[in-house]
Amino acid sequence: MRLTIVNISKQISSADFRNVISAVRRQVNEDFQPEWGIAATIRGTTRAIARGMAPVEGKHDAILYVGDSSQDPTTGVTGALGYHTENHRTVPYGFVYLDVCAEYGEEWSTTLSHEVLELLADPTAAMTVTGPAPHGAGSAYFDLEVCDPTQGDSYSIDGITVSNFVGKSYFHLPGGSGDTNFLRLELQPLSVRPRGYFQYEDRAGVHQIQGEKVSDRHTAARKLMGNARRNFRRSARIAS
């Protein structure tokens, strides 16, 4: 995948942006690719917004923008740290909101890492894995989000904070290292870390399971995230 990360903010220096891109590139190639078998060419560029647009040259399989929520012409998801979806030209894209990251006390590099890995794992933001329903009998559809269950767990690459992520074993998928998450923290398959969450769908609708240490402020953000277009598409598919 050819992934372009676009800095549309005036807050991030060129040096800081380059360092974060380098760390995320290393994470994808050295940590994520061996587990998930997904490779990517990642490049960073800085663009100014003019008339609500920030044209990016070249060919892209996906684009992630880094800036304030007010700079997102599609409005995005109010109160969410970042999100990824699919635009009208069928190129998957997403936003990392610097102002919201600051409000919730999370490093923007961690949120960027989170969104990059989840976009690589599921570019369409519509894939699910079938598993036993968390409550009651029957099965459910678990969203293939590789960083949500480990939200709040991070590690450092060259002094840059990046997000922990789940392995294939978390979803009971074959292959991979056999660990449920990269940092090898305590985490059962299809469960959640203390500050993480996951979403699943069944015949009754869409549900989110929150970790035991998720704050009320983050719970509110997760509820707002439930209105994101990626989750709407999943809900529509289940309903149909």
N, C-alpha and C positions, 0 to 999 in steps of 0.2 A: 504494500500500500504506500502511495505517495501522500504523506500528510504534511500540510503546511500550517504553521502556527503564526498568526498575524498579531503583532503588537499594535493596537490602535490607541494605546494610552500614552499620555505625556508624563506619567508618573514613573515609568520604568526606564532606567538608563539602558543604553545600548549594551554596556558591559554586563549588567545584571541579566538582561534578557538572553544574551548569548550564553551565559553560564547556566541558566536554567534549561535552555534548549539542549545544551550539551549533556546535562545530567539526565534529562528525560530520554534523550537518545540512547545513552548508556543503559538506562533501566530497561528500555524496550528491547535492545539488542542482546544484553547480557543476562537479564533476569526474566523478562516476560516471554521472549521468543522461545527459549528452551522449554518452558512449561506449556505454552499454548500453541507453539508451532506457527506463530504469526509474526512475520517480519514487516518492517516498515522503513521507508526512507523519510526522515524527518528534517524539514528545513524551517528556519525562522526568518521572518521579514517584518519590517516596520512600515506601516502605512498610515497616512493621515486621512481622516474622514472629510469628504467634501460633498455637500448636498446629500448627506445621509448614506454615502457609498464609500467603500474603500477597495477599489479594484486591485486584484492580485494577479500578476502575470504568471504564465506557465500552466502546466497540467497538474491537476490535483484529484486525488481519489477522496480526499476529505480535507476540511479546513476547520481550524479552531481559532477563534478570536479572543484576545485578551484585552479587556477594557472595563469601563464602568457600565453598570446596567442601563444608564441613560443613553449609552452609545449604541445599544442594540436596537436596530430599526424594526425588528419583529417583536419588540417588547419583552420577549423571553418569558421567564418564569419568576415572578416577584418573590424575593426572599430566598431564592435558591442560589447556592454557591456557584454552581455551573450546571450546564445541561448539554446534551447532544441530541440532535434530531436530523431531519432530512429536508433540504430546501427544494424549491420549485424546479431546480435544474437537476434534481436527483443526486446532487453531491452532498454526502453527509457533512454536517457542520455543527459547530457548537460554540458556546460562549463561556468564558471564565470571568466572573464579575469581581473586579478588584475591590469595589466599595462594599459588596456584601461579604467577601472573604474577610475584610478588615472588621466589619461589624460583628462577625461571629468568631473572630480571633483565630482564623486559620490562614496559614501561609498560602499565598496564591500559587506557589510552585507545587504544593501538595494537591490543590484542587486541579491544577493543570495536568499533573501526572495522573490523577484519578480519571479525568475526562479522556485523556489520550488512551489509556489502557482500555477503558470501557468502549470507546469508539472503535478501537482495533478489534476487540473481541466480538462486537456486534455493531457493525456500521449502520445497519438499518434500524437499530433500537427497537426491534420487534421479535427477537429470538427468545424462546423460552425452553426450559427443560422440565419434563414431566417427573414428578416425584410424589411421595406420600403427603397428603394434606397435613399441615401442622396441627390442625384441630379437627377432630372427627375422622370419619372413615373416608375412603376414596382417595383420589389423586388430585393434584393441583399443578398449575403451570407456574414455574419459578422463572422470573425474569433473569436473563443471562447478563447480570451486572457483576463485574468481577471485583469492584472495589467497595460497593455499598456495604456488604456484610462486615468488612474490615475498616469501615470509616472510623477515623480517629487514631488508627495505628499507622505509623510512618517510620521511615528510616532515612539515612543521609547518604548521598552520593556526591563526592567532591564538595562537601559542605552545603549541598542543596537538599532540602527536605522533599521527599517523594512519598507517594502513598503505598501502603501495603496492598496486596491483592490476593484473591483466592486462587487455588489451583484447580485442576480438572477434577480431582477427587472430591472437592466440595460439592460438585454437582453429580457425583457418582459417574463421571465420564471416564472412559478408558484413557490410558496414556498419562503423560506428565510424570511428576516426581513422586506422586503418592501422598504428598502433603496437602492439607486443606488450605494452607495459605503460605505465602513466601517466607514470612518471618517465623514460621513454625510455632505460632502462638496457639494457645488452647482454643480449638474451634471444631465443633462437630459438623459433618456434612449437613447442608441445608439449615444451618442455624446462624447465630449472629454473635459478633463480638460485643463487648459492653457498650461501646459508643457507636456501633454500626446499626444497620437495618437492612431488611430485604423486602421485596414486594412479590406477591404471588396472586394469581387469579384462579377462581373456581366458578362454579355455576352461580354462586351467591354474589359474585362481584370481585372487586379489587381490594386487596388487603395489604397492610404494611405491618411488619413485626419490628419493634424497636428494641435496641439493646438496653440493658438495665441502667446504664449510666447516661443515656441520652437526656439532655436537658429539655425543659419546656420550650425554650427558644428554638432549639433544633427540631423538636417535634413539630412546632408550627411551620418551620421551613420545609420539613418533609411532607406535611399536608399540602402545602402550596406546590411542592414538586409533583404531587399526585395529579395536578392539572396539566402537567407537561404533555406536549404532543406525543412523545414516545409512549407514555403510559396510556394516553387516550387511544392510540392505535391498537395497543394490546387489548384494552378493554373492549373496543369495537369488534376485534377479531373473536374474542371469547363469546361476546354476546351473539354474534352471527352464527 
